């Protein structure tokens, strides 16, 4: 069942969306000892003896926008992407719980894909001991020392911070592939100057991540976007760099790329990083803090991140990730990228207004439109009157599949004036106190302008109107739910 528009209650999803972990996970089972594994096999054996077989693993894409969440799953791996907005708080922090969780939903990309007989966080490369909480994969953050990253609960018992931005969420096409985008703006309690426009495009096992408009006023700490932070089970487990296995430990390589590079961690996640960016890769023992007790922890990790410097103004990034990669497949990926006729993906636009990416294998083009835009020139979509997520693919010679999503839940319009003082956003009030918390999502009219003349079937969830050489397709959206239709070319 496609649950991208499942009628789950707002309260349930709001609570779910603010989970302190910052991501949806497969059922977690600690790294099993032989005894644990044997015990776990007992109920499985009993079920098998009773003729009960395992359900087939879910496969598809889901947008849960009462959680600002995109999910892509195939077989026994899953990608989740999380954000936050003015309705969905960035994380939950309490005294003795999640002390360093500030960055949980700053565009975190979590992959769970390893473990036998169960997929686990540990086998997928995550371990809290020694983990640098500044560097969750996919996030764009200001790297802070522990005393500055730790939540300040002075005068309160919890921290559930909202942002001023309404735009963050996921989207799907055909229930198979999807995307995510957000306008990131940090809460003024810590650094209201920290902002970015982020998108993540999910094409089968390929992920394309873009960032623009990265800026803040922090001159003392570097801003960075993390590709991965993977637990090293053994110091000899290599990280592959452009086909060369690097097992050196400790190891640091920090440089501005004069050519594109391909990385492969020891769990089978591959990364393609275009040239011109400042990339750092380390393999080292790290010291961290326990989220609950604040005690010191240590662990060995391979970590890669893109450096944007201090006090960046308009910085950006681009990289791709491949699930289930090998050194050979990443070499082929990187070798094909410079050739327009073979490149696995192409970035058609990447600025503060729109991120547009097309995927060769699926034929899908994704649009993350951060502002209403009338000057789109790449592909069939020429204008969108609402900050939104749009996915398209050609369907035969005269068909176009068009899927749109307005991730803004529109639980209220305008400003929540109690969250402002002297015209500036303070975000002082907890979401649990806000009168809009249980409001229904308001309907919104969203218009997409397409090049050419198109018509929709009579039972479509949209209308079409030809205007000169273009067609305006109009949808009524609500609840952050994707809406999809198939259009036919008429001339």
N, C-alpha and C positions, 0 to 999 in steps of 0.2 A: 504494500500500500504506500502511495506517495503521501507522506505526512507533512509536506511543506505547507499545507494549508489546514492541517488538522485542527479541529475546534477545541483546543486546550484552553483552560481558564486563564485569564490574565494574571490572577494572583499566583497561580501555580508557576506560570512561565516567568513572571517577574522574579519570583523567589529563586527559581531554577537558574535564571540568567545571571543572577548576582552571586552564584556559588563562588566561594573563596578560591577554589582551584583555578578559576579563570578559563576552564575548558571542559568540554564533555569528554568522558573517558569510557573506554570499554571496561567491563567489570575488572576491578583490580585484584590481582592475586599476588602476594609477595613472592619473591624468588623462592621456588619450591625446593626443599630438601628432598631426599629420597623418600623419607617418611611422609612428608606432606603430599608429595606427588602420588604415592601409593594410596593415601587416604582419600585424595581427591578422585582417584579412579574407582573407588568403591561404588558411589552412587551411579556413576556412568555405566559400570558393569551391570548393576541391577536394572537400570533402565533398558539397556541393550537386551538383557535376558527377558524383559517383559515385552519386547518387540517395539520399544520406543526408540526412534532414530533422531539424530540431531537435526534441528531445523537448518535449512540452507542459510549461509551467511548473507545478511542484507547487502544489497548492492545498489548504489544510487547516490543522489545528492539531495540535501534537504536545507531549507532556509528556516531557521527558528528566530524570527525577528523580535519576539518578546524576550529574547536572550542575546540579540545582536550577534548571532552565531550562524556560521556556515559549516556544513558537514559534507564530506565526500568520502564514500566508502566503496571498496571493492574487496571481495573475498574476505581475507582476514587482516586487512589493514584499513586504517581510518585516519583522515585528516580533519582537524577542527580548526576554525579560525574565529577568534573572539574579539569583540570590541565593546565599547560602552558609549552612552549618549546621555541626553538630558533626562531620560526616563529610567535608564538601566545603569545602576552604579558600577563603578569600575572594579570594585572588589569589596570584600567584607573583612574588616580587621577588628579584633577584640583584644583585650588584655590577655596575653598568653596564647594568642592564636593569629597566625598569618602576619606577624610583625613586619615582614619585608615584602608583602604582596602588592605593593603599589602598582607595579607594571603588569599585573596579570593580564589585563585586557587592552593593552596598547597595540593590538593587532597580532597577538600571539598565534603562531602556527604550530600546532602540536600534531605529531605523527606517532601513532601507535601501530606497530607492524611486526614486532618480534616476540617470540616466546613459545615454548612448547611444554606442556600441552595447552597452555593458556597464554594469550597476549598479555604482557605486563609492562608497566612503566619502566621497571628496572631493565628488562631485556631490550626495550625500545630505546634505551640510552639515558633514561632519567633517573637520578638519585639525588635526594635532598642533601646528603652529606657532601659538603664542599661546593655545593651549587651556588653560582653567582646569580643572585636574584635580580641583578641589573640586566641580565642577558637571557631573557626568555626568547626562544627562536621566533623570528618574525617581528619582534617589537622594536620600536624606535624610542630610545630612552636617553636620559642624561645619566651618565655613569657616576653614581654617588658612593662615597665611603659609607660604611655601615651606620654610623651615628646619624647621618643625614638621610639615609634611605629608610631607616626605621620609622614607623608611624608615630606621630605625636598625638597621644590620646589625652593630653592635658585638658581637664574639665569635661571629659566625656568618657563613655564606656565602650563606644564603637566608632568605626569610621566607615561610612558608606557614601563616598563622594560621587556627585553627579558633575557632568561637564555642561557647558553652555550649548554645546553643539547637539543638534537633533539627528544628524546624518551618520548612521553606522548600522550595518546589517549585511545579510547574505541574500543570495538570489540563485535560481536554478533554471535550467532549460531541459525539457524532456524528462525531468526527474533523474537525469544521469550525470550532468555536469553543472558546475556552478561558479560563483564568484563571491567576493566580499569586498566592501570598501568602507572607509570611515574618514571623517574629518576629525583628526586627533587634536584635542586641546586640553592640556593638563589643568587640573583644578588649581585655583589661585592660592589655596592653602600651602602648596609647595612651589609651583612655578607656572603661573598663568601665561607666561610668555612662550611656553613650549608647545609648538604646533607642528602638524604635518598632515599631508593628504596621502592616504595609503590605500592600495588595492591589492587584491590577491585573486588570481584567475585559476580555476581548477578544471583542467582538461584531462580526463582519465587519470593517469598516474603522474601527470606533469603539472607543476605549479609555477606560475609566473607572478613575481612580486614586484610592485613598483611603488616608489615614494617620491613626492615632490613637496615643495614649500616647507621644507624642514627648517625651523628657526626657533631660536630662544635667545635670551639675554645672559645666559650663564657663561661667564668668561673663565671660570675656575675648573669646570668639569667637562669632559668631552661628551658630545652627543654621538650616538652610534646605533646602527641597525644590526641585530644579531641574525646570522644565518643558522648556526647550530651551536649547541653546547651538549656534547655527548659524553656520557660516562665511559671511561676506558676501563674495561674489566681487567685487562692485563696491559702493562706498559708496552709490551711488544706488539699489541694490536695496532696495525698501521692506519694512518690517514693517507689517502692517495691524493697526490697533487700532480695534475697533468700526466697521469699514468705512472708516476713514480711513487712507490710505497715509502712513506716516511714513518719509521718506527722510533726515531730518536726521541728520547725523553730525559729531561725537559727539552722543549723546542719552541722557538718563536720565529715567525717570518712576518714582518710588517713592511709593506711596500705599496706604492702606487702602481697599479697594473698598466703596463705599456701594451699588453695584449690580453685577450680574454683568458680566463683560467677555468679549469674544471677541478672540483674537489669531490672526494668520496669518503664519507665517514665509515666506521667499521660496522655499522648496522645496515648498510646498503642504501643510504640516502645520498644521492648525487646532487651536485650544485654547479651551475654554470654562471660565471660572473663576468660581465662584459668589461672591457678595458676602460681605463681612466679613473677607476674608483680606488679608494684607499682601503686595502684589505689587510687584515691581521689574522693570522692563524697561530694558535698556541696549543701545545700539548704539555700539560703541566699539572702539578699538584696544587689544588686551590684550597684556600681557607675561607669558610663561610660562617653563618650563624644559624642556629636552630630557630625556626619560626615561633616555637612555643616557649622555649626556655632561655633563648638568647645565648646558649652556650656555643663555644667554638666547635666547628666540624671541619673535616678535611676530606678530600676526594680527588681522584685523578680524572681530568676531562680534556677532550679535544674541543676547542672553541674557535669559531670563525665569526668575525664581525667586520662591518664596513664603518670606517671612521668618517664622521662629518665635521670634526674639529670642535673647538669651543665657540660658543655664541654664533652658530651658523645662521646664515641669511639666505634662504632659498636653495638649500642643499637638496639632493635627491639620490635615488639609488635604483638599481635594476638587478635582479637575479632570477634564476630559474632553479627549481628543485625537481628531482625525479625520484619517485619511490620504486624500490626494487632495482636500483642501478648497479652496474658493474663498471670496472675501469674501462672495459672495451666499449660499453654502450655510451659512457660519458665522453670518451674520445670521439666517437662517431657524432654525438650531439654537438660537441664543440666544433668539430670539423665542418659540419653542415651549416652552422649558424651564419657565416659570412655570405653564403650563397643564397640570394633571394629566391631561387627556384627550389631550394631544399631546406631552408631554415625551418626548424620545428615550430617556431613561433616568430611573429613580427610585431614589434611595438609601432603602432601607427600614430600614436600621439601620447605624450606624457608631459603634462604641465599642470598648473594649479586648477584649471577648469575641467580637464578630462584626462583619463587614462584609457586608452583603447588598444586592445591586443587581439590579434587573430591567431588561431591555432591551425596548423596545416592538417594534421591527421583527422580532426573532427570537423573542420570547416567552420567552426564557431568563432564569431567575433564578439568580444565582451567590451562593454562601455561602462566605465565608472565616471559618472558625470556629477561633479561636485557643485556646480552652479548651473542654472538655466543657460542653455547654449544654443545659438542659432548658426554658428559658423563651422559646423562639423563638415569635413570634406572627405574623410577617409571611409569609403564604403557607402552603403545604401542609406545609413542614418545620417540626416543632415541637420537635425535640430531636436532638442528635448527641452520642454518648458519647465521642468522640475528637476531638482537634484535627485538622481535616481540611478538604478542599475538596469542595464539593457543588454540582452543577449540575442544574437541573431545567427541563423544559418540558412544557406540556400537549400531549397527542397525541390528538386527537379529543375527544369529550365525556366519555369514560370512561377515557381513557388518560393515563399519566404516564411520561415518560422520566426516569429517575433515574440520575445518574452520580456516583460517589464516588471519592475518592482520599485515602489516607493518605500524605503525602509523606515521612514519617519512615521512613528506610530500615531502621531497627531492626537495625543491624549489631551493636549491643550494647544491653543493658538497664541501667538504673541509671546510675551515674557511672563514668567512666574515672578511677579514684581517683588515678592517677599525674599527672593534670592538675590536681590540687587540692593546696593547702597550707594547713593550719590551717582547713580547711573552706571556703576561698575558691578560686574557679577561677583558675588561673594560665595554663593553656593552654601550658605550657612546651614540650611535646614535639611534634615534627613528626608529621604524620599518617603519614609513611612509616615511622615507628618503632612504630606502634601495632599490637598483636596482633590487633585487630579488622578491620584493613584488608581482608583477603580473606575475611572471614566472609560467609556467605550472609545475605540479608535474611530476618529471622524473620517468620513469619505473625502476623497480628493480626486479632482479631475486632472489626469496626466495626458499630455499630448506629445506624440513623437512624429516628426516630419521625415518622410522618406523620399528619396529621389525616385521619380517615375510614378506611374499610375498603378494603384493597387486596390483590391477590393477584398472584403472579409466575408465569410459565409454568414448566412442569415442568423444562425444561432451563436455567433461569436460574442465574446465578452467585450467587444469594442465596436466602434463605428469608424468609417473611413469617409474622407471628404477630399476630393481632388482640388488642388489649388495651383493653377498654372502647370508647371512641370513636376510638381511634387504632390504627395498625398499626406494628409494629416490624419493620423490614427489616434483615436481618443479612447482612453480607458478610465473607468472609475475604480480607484484603488482604496483599500482599507486594510488595517491590521498587519501591514508589512508583508502581505501575501503576494507571491509571484502570480502574474497573469500571462497566459500564453495563447497565441492564436496562429493560424496559418493563413497567410495572404496569398492571393493570386494576382499575377501581373495582368493588367488589362490592355496595355499598349507599350 
